[in-house]
Amino acid sequence: MKKPQPTSAAQGWAYVLTCSAFEPDIYKIGVTTLDPTERARQLSAASGVPTAFAVAYKRHIKMPFQVEAALHRDFDAYRTNDAREFFKVPLHLVIAALE
């Protein structure tokens, strides 16, 4: 079951994170009101993460939570796990969707 997302943030960041421990073309796609580098640092602090996350792409956006919902819907066929925000998709497709 997906957790409800706040819908009130007017601006934020869309991000694509990578991890060297992952297979090629697996990315975490999400949004944050923080700088994506800080978000990568937060996620990297978990004990279950073998190597640190790095920002592969970031873009300042309006209506971040609505953008995230649209991205996840558009790339749903590429999900690696229905309960997670990880997708096996070429990075250029995600960048194109955000531009």
VENBELSUL-V614646 format. One line per field, one symbol per residue. ss: DSSP state (@ for helix, = for strand, . for the rest). burial: I if it has 16 or more other C-alpha atoms within 10 Angstrom, else O. A space follows every 50 residues. Layout:
BEGIN
ss=???
burial=???
END
This chain:
BEGIN
ss=..........=========......=======...@@@@@@@@@...... ..==========.@@@@@@@@@@@.@@@=......===..@@@@@@@@.
burial=OOOOOOOOOOOIIIIIIIIOOOOOOIIIIIIIIOIIOOIIOOOIOOOOOO OIIIIOIIIIIOIIIIIIOOIIOOIOOIIOOOOOOIIIIOIOOIOOOIO
END
